[in-house]
Amino acid sequence: MSGKLVVNGDVQVQQPSGEEQVVALRGTPRGYDKSSITVKSGTPVKFQFSADPNSGCGRQVIIDNVGVNLVSRNGETVTAAFTPPSPGQYRYHCSMNMFRGVLIAT
């Protein structure tokens, strides 16, 4: 078995060969815990999202152009699966666009 770990600042992506990439994001009262996440385009992503119960609109994350819209209630982890279709930047944000970040597909 082989794997690859991509680190961009404080972001870790688990990418086993031939399998999905697993990334995690957490909403806090001050914003998301990561301002950017890097993944490989064309490879499935398992996106795990959780949020502190007092995170306000940060309990939601929307990822533009890939159909992800998740809400974490009471701190639970919710998951979405998607595949970034091409290299580029995909914005993620809360419903009020107060918390923001970017998913970078290479």
Helices and strands as residue ranges (DSSP letters): E 3-8, E 11-16, E 21-28, E 31-32, E 36-39, E 45-51, G 56-59, E 60-63, E 68-71, E 78-82, E 88-93, E 100-105
